[in-house]
Amino acid sequence: MEKPRQNWAGLFNISFGFFGIQIGFALQNANMSRIFQTLGSAIDDLPWLWAAAPLTGLLVQPIIGHLSDRTWLGRLGRRRPYFVLGAVLAGLSLFAMPLSDALLIAALLLWVLDASLNISMEPFRAFVGDMLRKDQHTAGYAVQTAFIGAGAVVGSLFPPFMEWLGVSNVAPPGEIPDTVRYAFWCGGLALVVAVMWTVVTTHEYSPEEMRAFGDSAEAAAQPATDLATRSSSGPFWWIAAGGMLALATEEWGLEKEIYLLALLLIGYGLISHIAIRLARAGRSANMLTSIVGDFSGMPDIMKRLALVQFFSWSALFIMWINTTAIVAQRYFGSTDPASAEFQAGGNWVGWLFAVYNGVAAIAALTLLPLLSRRFGKVRTHVFGLLCGAAGYASFFFMPSAEWLIVSEIGVGIAWASILAMPYAILASSLPQAKLGIFMGLFNVFVVVPQLLVATVMGSIMKAFFPDQPIWTMAFAAGALVLAAAAMLRVKVPGEV
C-alpha cells in the first residue's frame, strides 16, 4: 500500500508546530549572547556559555529518536507525545529565562531550554517522513522550512516590536531589558499553542498501518551494525585521542574550553566499548547498543551529507554567537552591554535575523523547489551554500548597518537550503522504520561543529584577532565554501 497523498492543509498541519519551536530557537539565538553579556559575561566567554546548547542536542536527539521509533501511545501516537513534553518544558524555560539575575542561572536555563526544544524538534523531522509519501518529501520539508523561517522572523522581531509598543529597551547594569522579558514570555505562549495545533489536527499511522505501507516496527529494533563483530581496539583510539587532546591543552596552555572536546572523545570511546561488550554478551536489545550500532552502520549517503552538515553548521553557529558583537561594535560603536547603543545594535540584529529567516521562508516555497526540479537537489544545495558564503563575506564591505540586509538575503537562501535539501534527500533514502534514530544521529553532525566552534573559536580569536569579532565572518564564509565542495560528492539516485 501507498500512503495517502496529503493536500496543502495536511502539509500545513504536519509542520505548523515547527513554527512555534522556531520562535523559541530564534529568541534563543538572537538574544542569549545579549543576555549573557548583560549579566556580566566577557565576549571571549560567549562560546563557552553557548556550548551547553549543542551538547544538549547531541545527547537528547539520538535518545528521543530511538524512543520515538518504538513508541505508540494509542490516540496520542508515536511522535506527538514528545511534541507535547518538549513544548511544555520549553514554554516554562522561556518564561523563567528573562527572570535570571545571575550568569550561572541563565546558562543553566539555556541548557534546559535547548533540551526541551530538541525533545520536540527531533520527532518533527521524522514526522514528515512518517506522514508523507516519498514523492512528497521535498514539499513536506519545504513547508517545514517555511514555518521555520516564519517562526524565526516572529521570534527575532519580538524585542524590537516590544520597543515599538513603548516597552523600555534599556535597563540598569546587570538587568535584562523589558523588551527581552516580554518577548520571551510571548514566545513561550506561541510555542505551546503552535505545537498543540499539530498534535490536535494530525492523526499518526498505527503500527499496523505502517506495516501495510512496508515500514515494519520490527526493523527499527535491529541495529544497523552488529557490534559483536567489531574490534575492541576502536573505542580505545577515541579514548586515546581525547586524552592526548587534554594533555596538549594542559601542556600548551590552550583555552579551557578545549577540555570539552577531549571529554567528548573519551565519552564516545567509553560508550562504544560498553556497547560492544553488551553485544558480545548477547544483550543487543538495549538503547545504548542500538544507538551505537545505528551510528556505526549509517548509510553511505548519510555519511557524505554528514560532512556537508559539519561545515554548514559551523558557519551558522559562528554567526549566531558573534553577530550581535559585530554589529554593535562595527556599526553602533559600542562594546558596553549597558549602553543604549549596544542594545540598539542588539535590536538591529533581531531585524537582520528576521530578514534572513523571511528570505528562507520564501525561498523554501519558491526558489528551491524550482531549482531542484531543474537542476537536482545536489546542485540546488551547492548554490544555496555559496549564496550564504557570499553573504558572510560581504560583512567586511557593507558601509552601514542598513546595507547588511543585502548580506542577509544570501544567508537566508543558504538557511533555507540547509534546512530542506539534506533532510529531503535523507527521508527518501533511509529505512522508514528507523527515521527517528537516523534523524537523531544526523543531528550529531549539526551539534559537533557547534561544539567545535564553541571550544576553539574563542582561542583562535584571542590569539589572532583580539577584540575584532568581524573576522569570525571570514571563518563562516570559508566553512560554507567547504560545505559546497563536500556536497559535490553526494550522489542522489536519479540525478546526474
C-alpha positions as CSV (number, residue, x, y, z in Angstrom):
1,M,0.0,0.0,0.0
2,E,1.0,3.6,-0.6
3,K,0.4,6.3,2.0
4,P,-2.4,8.7,1.1
5,R,-1.3,11.9,-0.6
6,Q,-1.5,14.9,1.7
7,N,-3.1,18.2,0.4
8,W,-1.8,21.6,1.4
9,A,-3.9,21.7,4.5
10,G,-2.4,18.4,5.6
11,L,1.2,19.7,4.9
12,F,0.3,22.8,7.0
13,N,-0.9,20.8,10.0
14,I,2.0,18.4,10.0
15,S,4.6,21.2,10.2
16,F,2.8,24.1,11.9
17,G,4.3,23.1,15.3
18,F,7.7,23.8,13.9
19,F,6.6,27.5,13.7
20,G,6.4,27.6,17.5
21,I,9.6,25.6,18.0
22,Q,11.5,28.0,15.8
23,I,10.1,31.0,17.7
24,G,11.9,29.5,20.7
25,F,15.1,28.9,18.8
26,A,15.0,32.4,17.3
27,L,14.6,34.1,20.7
28,Q,17.5,32.0,22.0
29,N,19.8,32.6,19.0
30,A,19.2,36.3,18.8
31,N,19.2,37.2,22.5
32,M,21.3,34.8,24.5
33,S,24.6,36.4,23.8
34,R,22.9,39.7,24.7
35,I,21.6,38.3,28.0
36,F,24.9,36.7,28.9
37,Q,26.8,40.0,28.2
38,T,24.2,41.9,30.2
39,L,24.7,39.6,33.1
40,G,28.4,40.2,33.1
41,S,30.0,37.8,30.5
42,A,33.0,38.9,28.5
43,I,32.8,38.4,24.8
44,D,35.6,35.8,24.9
45,D,33.5,33.7,27.3
46,L,30.4,33.6,25.0
47,P,31.4,30.4,23.1
48,W,31.9,28.5,26.4
49,L,28.5,29.6,27.7
50,W,26.9,28.6,24.4
51,A,28.5,25.1,24.4
52,A,25.8,23.7,26.7
53,A,23.1,24.1,24.0
54,P,24.7,22.0,21.2
55,L,25.9,19.4,23.8
56,T,22.3,19.0,25.0
57,G,21.2,18.4,21.4
58,L,24.0,15.8,21.0
59,L,22.7,13.8,23.9
60,V,19.0,14.3,23.6
61,Q,18.2,13.9,19.9
62,P,19.5,10.3,19.4
63,I,17.8,9.2,22.6
64,I,14.5,10.8,21.6
65,G,14.8,9.4,18.0
66,H,15.4,5.9,19.4
67,L,12.5,6.1,21.8
68,S,10.1,7.6,19.3
69,D,10.7,4.9,16.7
70,R,9.4,2.4,19.4
71,T,6.7,4.5,21.0
72,W,2.9,4.0,20.5
73,L,0.6,5.6,23.0
74,G,-2.8,4.9,21.3
75,R,-4.6,8.0,20.2
76,L,-1.6,10.2,21.1
77,G,0.6,8.3,18.7
78,R,4.3,7.8,18.2
79,R,6.0,11.3,17.8
80,R,3.3,13.5,19.3
81,P,3.9,12.6,22.9
82,Y,7.4,14.1,22.5
83,F,6.0,17.2,20.9
84,V,3.8,17.8,24.0
85,L,6.6,17.1,26.5
86,G,9.1,19.3,24.8
87,A,6.7,22.2,24.2
88,V,5.6,22.4,27.9
89,L,9.2,22.3,29.2
90,A,10.4,24.9,26.6
91,G,7.5,27.2,27.4
92,L,8.3,27.1,31.1
93,S,12.0,27.7,30.3
94,L,11.2,30.7,28.1
95,F,9.1,32.2,31.0
96,A,11.9,31.7,33.5
97,M,14.9,32.8,31.3
98,P,14.4,36.6,31.5
99,L,13.9,36.5,35.2
100,S,17.6,35.4,35.6
101,D,19.6,37.7,37.8
102,A,22.9,35.7,37.6
103,L,25.0,34.4,34.7
104,L,25.0,30.8,36.0
105,I,21.2,30.7,36.2
106,A,20.9,32.0,32.6
107,A,23.4,29.4,31.4
108,L,21.5,26.6,33.2
109,L,18.2,27.7,31.8
110,L,19.7,27.8,28.3
111,W,20.6,24.1,28.8
112,V,17.1,23.3,29.9
113,L,15.6,25.4,27.1
114,D,17.7,23.7,24.4
115,A,17.0,20.2,25.8
116,S,13.3,20.9,25.7
117,L,13.3,22.3,22.2
118,N,15.3,19.3,21.0
119,I,12.8,16.9,22.6
120,S,10.1,18.5,20.4
121,M,12.2,19.2,17.3
122,E,13.8,15.8,16.7
123,P,10.5,13.9,16.2
124,F,9.2,16.6,13.8
125,R,12.0,15.7,11.4
126,A,10.9,12.1,11.4
127,F,7.2,13.0,11.5
128,V,7.3,14.4,7.9
129,G,8.8,11.1,6.7
130,D,6.2,9.1,8.7
131,M,3.2,11.0,7.2
132,L,4.2,11.6,3.6
133,R,4.8,9.6,0.5
134,K,8.4,9.7,-0.8
135,D,7.3,11.9,-3.8
136,Q,6.1,14.5,-1.2
137,H,9.2,14.6,0.9
138,T,10.7,17.6,-0.8
139,A,7.4,19.5,-0.5
140,G,7.0,18.4,3.1
141,Y,10.4,19.7,4.2
142,A,9.9,22.9,2.1
143,V,6.8,23.6,4.1
144,Q,8.6,22.8,7.3
145,T,11.4,25.1,6.3
146,A,8.9,27.9,5.5
147,F,7.4,27.6,9.0
148,I,10.9,27.6,10.5
149,G,11.7,30.8,8.6
150,A,8.3,32.4,9.6
151,G,8.7,31.4,13.2
152,A,12.2,32.8,13.3
153,V,11.0,36.1,11.9
154,V,8.4,36.4,14.6
155,G,10.9,35.3,17.3
156,S,13.6,37.7,16.1
157,L,11.2,40.7,15.8
158,F,9.6,40.3,19.3
159,P,12.1,42.6,21.1
160,P,12.0,45.4,18.5
161,F,8.3,45.1,18.3
162,M,8.0,45.5,22.1
163,E,10.2,48.6,21.8
164,W,7.9,50.0,19.1
165,L,5.0,49.4,21.6
166,G,6.8,51.7,24.1
167,V,8.4,49.0,26.2
168,S,11.8,50.0,27.6
169,N,14.8,48.6,25.7
170,V,17.4,49.6,28.3
171,A,17.8,48.6,31.9
172,P,20.2,49.2,34.8
173,P,23.6,47.3,34.5
174,G,23.1,43.6,35.2
175,E,19.4,43.6,34.4
176,I,17.7,42.3,31.3
177,P,15.6,44.9,29.4
178,D,11.8,44.6,29.5
179,T,11.7,44.2,25.7
180,V,13.5,40.9,26.1
181,R,11.5,39.8,29.1
182,Y,8.1,40.3,27.3
183,A,9.4,38.8,24.1
184,F,10.4,35.5,25.9
185,W,7.0,35.3,27.6
186,C,5.0,35.9,24.4
187,G,7.3,33.5,22.6
188,G,6.7,30.7,25.1
189,L,3.0,31.0,24.8
190,A,3.2,31.0,21.0
191,L,5.4,27.9,21.0
192,V,2.9,25.9,23.1
193,V,-0.1,26.9,21.0
194,A,1.6,26.1,17.7
195,V,2.8,22.6,18.8
196,M,-0.6,21.8,20.2
197,W,-2.2,22.7,16.9
198,T,-0.2,20.0,15.2
199,V,-1.0,17.5,18.0
200,V,-4.7,18.1,17.7
201,T,-5.1,18.3,13.9
202,T,-3.0,15.3,12.9
203,H,-3.5,11.5,13.1
204,E,-0.5,9.3,13.1
205,Y,-0.5,6.0,11.3
206,S,-0.7,3.0,13.7
207,P,1.9,0.2,13.7
208,E,-0.5,-1.9,11.7
209,E,-0.9,0.8,9.0
210,M,2.9,1.3,8.9
211,R,3.4,-2.4,8.3
212,A,0.9,-2.2,5.5
213,F,3.0,0.6,4.0
214,G,6.1,-1.6,4.3
215,D,7.5,0.2,7.3
216,S,7.9,-2.6,9.9
217,A,8.4,-1.6,13.5
218,E,10.5,-4.7,14.0
219,A,13.1,-3.3,11.6
220,A,13.7,-0.4,14.0
221,A,14.6,-2.8,16.7
222,Q,17.6,-4.2,14.8
223,P,20.9,-2.1,15.0
224,A,22.3,-1.3,11.6
225,T,25.7,-2.8,12.6
226,D,26.3,-6.0,14.6
227,L,28.7,-4.6,17.2
228,A,29.6,-8.1,18.4
229,T,31.8,-8.4,15.3
230,R,33.6,-5.0,15.9
231,S,37.2,-4.8,17.0
232,S,37.7,-3.9,20.7
233,S,40.6,-1.6,19.8
234,G,38.4,1.0,18.0
235,P,36.9,2.6,21.2
236,F,40.4,2.9,22.7
237,W,41.6,5.1,19.8
238,W,38.8,7.6,20.7
239,I,39.8,7.5,24.3
240,A,43.5,7.9,23.5
241,A,42.7,10.9,21.2
242,G,40.7,12.6,23.9
243,G,43.5,12.0,26.5
244,M,46.1,13.4,24.2
245,L,44.0,16.5,23.5
246,A,43.5,17.1,27.2
247,L,47.3,16.8,27.8
248,A,48.0,19.1,24.9
249,T,45.6,21.7,26.4
250,E,47.3,21.5,29.7
251,E,50.9,21.5,28.3
252,W,50.4,24.3,25.8
253,G,48.1,26.4,27.9
254,L,45.2,26.3,25.5
255,E,41.8,27.7,26.4
256,K,39.9,25.6,29.0
257,E,37.0,25.0,26.6
258,I,39.2,22.5,24.7
259,Y,38.7,20.1,27.6
260,L,35.1,19.8,26.5
261,L,36.2,18.3,23.2
262,A,38.6,15.9,25.0
263,L,35.8,14.7,27.2
264,L,33.5,14.2,24.2
265,L,36.1,12.0,22.5
266,I,36.7,10.0,25.7
267,G,33.0,9.7,26.4
268,Y,32.3,8.3,22.9
269,G,35.1,5.8,23.3
270,L,33.7,4.6,26.6
271,I,30.1,4.1,25.5
272,S,31.3,2.4,22.3
273,H,33.4,0.0,24.4
274,I,30.4,-0.7,26.7
275,A,28.1,-1.3,23.7
276,I,30.5,-3.8,22.1
277,R,30.8,-5.7,25.4
278,L,27.0,-5.8,25.7
279,A,26.6,-7.0,22.1
280,R,29.1,-9.8,22.6
281,A,27.2,-10.9,25.7
282,G,24.1,-11.2,23.6
283,R,22.4,-8.1,25.0
284,S,21.8,-6.2,21.8
285,A,18.2,-5.1,22.5
286,N,19.1,-2.1,24.8
287,M,19.1,1.5,23.8
288,L,22.9,2.1,24.1
289,T,23.8,-0.8,21.8
290,S,21.1,0.1,19.3
291,I,22.2,3.7,19.1
292,V,25.9,2.9,18.8
293,G,25.1,0.2,16.2
294,D,23.0,2.5,14.1
295,F,25.7,5.2,14.3
296,S,28.3,2.8,13.1
297,G,26.1,1.5,10.3
298,M,24.9,4.8,8.8
299,P,24.1,4.5,5.1
300,D,26.8,5.9,2.8
301,I,24.7,8.8,1.6
302,M,24.2,9.9,5.2
303,K,27.9,9.8,5.8
304,R,28.5,12.1,2.8
305,L,25.8,14.5,3.9
306,A,27.2,14.5,7.4
307,L,30.4,16.2,6.1
308,V,28.3,18.9,4.4
309,Q,26.3,19.4,7.6
310,F,29.5,19.7,9.6
311,F,30.8,22.7,7.7
312,S,27.3,24.2,7.2
313,W,26.5,24.3,10.9
314,S,30.0,25.5,11.8
315,A,29.2,28.6,9.8
316,L,25.8,29.1,11.3
317,F,27.0,28.8,14.9
318,I,29.7,31.3,14.2
319,M,27.0,33.7,13.0
320,W,24.7,33.2,15.9
321,I,27.4,33.7,18.5
322,N,29.1,36.8,17.0
323,T,26.6,38.8,15.0
324,T,25.5,40.9,18.0
325,A,29.0,41.8,19.0
326,I,30.0,42.5,15.4
327,V,27.0,44.8,14.6
328,A,27.2,46.6,18.0
329,Q,30.9,47.3,17.7
330,R,31.3,48.0,14.0
331,Y,28.1,49.8,13.2
332,F,26.8,51.2,16.5
333,G,30.2,52.0,18.1
334,S,29.8,50.2,21.4
335,T,31.1,47.2,23.2
336,D,29.3,48.1,26.5
337,P,26.2,45.9,27.1
338,A,24.8,48.5,29.4
339,S,24.8,51.2,26.8
340,A,21.8,52.3,24.7
341,E,24.0,51.9,21.5
342,F,24.8,48.3,22.3
343,Q,21.1,47.5,23.0
344,A,20.1,49.2,19.7
345,G,22.7,47.0,17.9
346,G,21.1,44.0,19.6
347,N,17.7,45.0,18.3
348,W,19.1,45.6,14.8
349,V,20.4,42.1,14.8
350,G,16.9,41.0,15.5
351,W,15.8,42.7,12.3
352,L,18.7,41.2,10.4
353,F,17.8,37.7,11.7
354,A,14.2,38.3,10.7
355,V,15.3,39.2,7.2
356,Y,17.3,36.0,6.6
357,N,14.6,33.9,8.1
358,G,11.9,35.7,6.0
359,V,14.0,35.1,2.9
360,A,14.4,31.5,3.9
361,A,10.6,31.1,4.2
362,I,10.0,32.5,0.7
363,A,12.9,30.7,-0.9
364,A,11.8,27.3,0.6
365,L,8.4,27.5,-1.2
366,T,9.5,29.2,-4.4
367,L,13.2,29.3,-5.4
368,L,14.4,25.9,-4.0
369,P,11.6,23.7,-5.5
370,L,12.1,25.4,-8.8
371,L,15.9,24.9,-8.8
372,S,15.5,21.4,-7.5
373,R,13.2,20.3,-10.3
374,R,15.5,22.0,-12.9
375,F,19.0,21.1,-11.6
376,G,18.5,18.5,-8.9
377,K,18.9,18.6,-5.1
378,V,22.7,18.5,-5.1
379,R,23.3,21.5,-7.4
380,T,20.5,23.4,-5.6
381,H,22.2,22.9,-2.3
382,V,25.6,23.9,-3.6
383,F,24.0,27.1,-5.0
384,G,22.4,27.9,-1.6
385,L,25.6,27.3,0.3
386,L,27.6,29.6,-1.9
387,C,24.9,32.3,-1.5
388,G,25.5,32.1,2.2
389,A,29.3,32.3,1.8
390,A,28.9,35.5,-0.2
391,G,26.5,36.9,2.4
392,Y,29.0,36.3,5.3
393,A,32.0,37.7,3.2
394,S,30.0,40.9,2.4
395,F,30.0,41.9,6.2
396,F,33.5,43.2,5.5
397,F,32.4,45.6,2.8
398,M,29.0,46.9,3.8
399,P,29.2,50.7,4.5
400,S,26.3,50.8,7.1
401,A,24.1,48.6,9.2
402,E,21.2,49.0,6.8
403,W,23.3,47.5,4.0
404,L,23.6,44.3,6.0
405,I,20.1,43.5,4.9
406,V,21.6,42.7,1.5
407,S,24.0,40.3,3.2
408,E,21.2,38.5,5.0
409,I,19.5,37.7,1.6
410,G,22.3,35.4,0.8
411,V,22.3,34.0,4.3
412,G,18.6,33.4,4.1
413,I,18.9,31.3,0.8
414,A,21.6,29.2,2.5
415,W,19.5,28.7,5.6
416,A,16.5,27.5,3.6
417,S,18.7,25.1,1.7
418,I,20.4,23.8,4.8
419,L,17.0,23.1,6.5
420,A,15.3,21.5,3.5
421,M,17.7,19.8,1.0
422,P,19.7,17.4,3.2
423,Y,16.5,16.2,5.0
424,A,14.6,15.7,1.8
425,I,17.4,13.6,0.4
426,L,17.7,11.6,3.6
427,A,14.0,10.9,4.2
428,S,13.8,9.4,0.7
429,S,16.9,7.3,1.2
430,L,16.7,5.9,4.7
431,P,14.7,3.0,6.1
432,Q,11.4,4.5,7.0
433,A,11.1,2.4,10.2
434,K,14.3,4.0,11.5
435,L,13.7,7.6,10.5
436,G,13.6,8.7,14.2
437,I,17.0,7.3,15.2
438,F,18.8,8.2,11.9
439,M,17.4,11.8,12.0
440,G,18.6,12.0,15.6
441,L,22.0,10.7,14.7
442,F,22.2,13.1,11.8
443,N,21.9,15.8,14.4
444,V,25.3,14.8,15.7
445,F,26.8,16.5,12.6
446,V,24.8,19.6,13.4
447,V,26.0,19.6,17.1
448,V,29.6,18.6,16.9
449,P,30.6,21.6,14.7
450,Q,28.8,23.8,17.1
451,L,30.8,22.3,20.0
452,L,34.0,22.8,17.9
453,V,33.2,26.4,17.3
454,A,32.3,27.0,20.9
455,T,35.5,25.4,22.2
456,V,38.0,26.5,19.6
457,M,36.8,29.8,18.0
458,G,37.4,31.8,21.2
459,S,41.0,30.6,21.4
460,I,41.6,31.5,17.7
461,M,40.1,34.9,18.1
462,K,42.0,35.7,21.2
463,A,45.3,34.6,19.7
464,F,45.0,36.3,16.2
465,F,42.1,38.8,16.2
466,P,41.6,40.1,19.8
467,D,38.6,42.4,20.1
468,Q,37.9,42.1,16.4
469,P,34.8,39.8,16.1
470,I,34.3,40.8,12.4
471,W,36.9,38.2,11.4
472,T,34.7,35.4,12.6
473,M,32.6,36.1,9.4
474,A,35.7,35.1,7.3
475,F,35.7,31.7,9.0
476,A,31.9,31.4,8.4
477,A,32.3,32.1,4.7
478,G,35.1,29.7,4.3
479,A,33.1,26.9,6.1
480,L,30.2,27.3,3.7
481,V,32.6,27.1,0.7
482,L,33.9,23.8,2.1
483,A,30.4,22.6,2.6
484,A,29.6,23.3,-1.0
485,A,32.6,21.4,-2.2
486,A,31.7,18.4,0.1
487,M,28.1,18.5,-1.4
488,L,29.5,17.7,-4.8
489,R,30.5,14.2,-3.5
490,V,26.8,13.4,-2.7
491,K,25.1,11.2,-5.3
492,V,21.3,11.2,-5.3
493,P,19.7,8.3,-7.3
494,G,18.2,9.7,-10.5
495,E,20.3,12.8,-10.6
496,V,23.3,13.2,-12.9
